[in-house]
Amino acid sequence: PDAMLPVRPSDGDLISGSSDYMPEYYDEFPEESPCIIVPTPVEEPEVNEEMEEVVNSS
């Protein structure tokens, strides 16, 4: 199962006993997050728009 998860090499250890990193990591890649897209598919476009605005503002 870990092979199909978009986990960074450094975050590989966290997947074993810490799922707190997943929301943060998926916050950058909501399209790859099954946890976020499944329960709240409406937030997917909203998050993308907000992130784009923040990046443009910076």
Residue pairs with C-beta under 8 A, 6 or more apart in sequence:
2 12
2 15
5 15
6 25
6 29
6 32
7 15
7 25
8 25
11 21
11 25
14 20
14 21
15 21
15 22
22 33
22 35
23 35
23 36
26 32
26 33
26 35
26 36
27 47
28 51
30 36
30 37
30 43
30 44
30 47
30 48
31 37
31 44
36 43
36 44
36 47
37 44
